[in-house]
């Protein structure tokens, strides 16, 4: 972990492993603070239920963005990148410390949500969640409204699709989205979409500026973090 002086202040940079550890530490802080599990022997069933509840709640929390940054962008950048966060101007290098995810949230300045440092270059990313229908019209209109019509310049975006369980997804719509985006006058940088395909595989599709798709086998988050920490 390092804090780097930039042109407009400071930015915090961590390896994927360091960011994963922060998430895990945050989880155990919540686990030990849970009244139902405090001051007694930990029963594996109770811990498993607590983990499931925490994971479900994290989907709607700011922490979910950090999980996404680790699990999806890490794979998209060949498992060879660091993650950086722009810090607020009032961050004092000599007085303030950053040791937890909560500290990052306290001092992080938006935008962007996260900066991927890859091969000595920075790639700022905005992370967005989509919970609508998985159709060409619905997803393209979301991209048009939330990105094309709203941003200028070469920002990068990763959209987390969260379809309902059992949703049928026609992968050909992503190629159509790519072709349509090429016709837009306002063209951003990277636009990618990622989703869990029925707990079978994680699919990530880049729809702009180029089109490509890659998949990785679905694994529970605990297994992915274990693999990451041991890498």
Helices and strands as residue ranges (DSSP letters): E 2-6, E 9-15, H 16-33, G 35-37, H 44-58, H 63-68, I 69-73, H 74-76, E 82-86, H 101-107, E 114-118, E 121-130, H 136-143, I 144-148, E 156-161, H 172-181, E 191-197, E 201-208, E 212-217, H 221-229
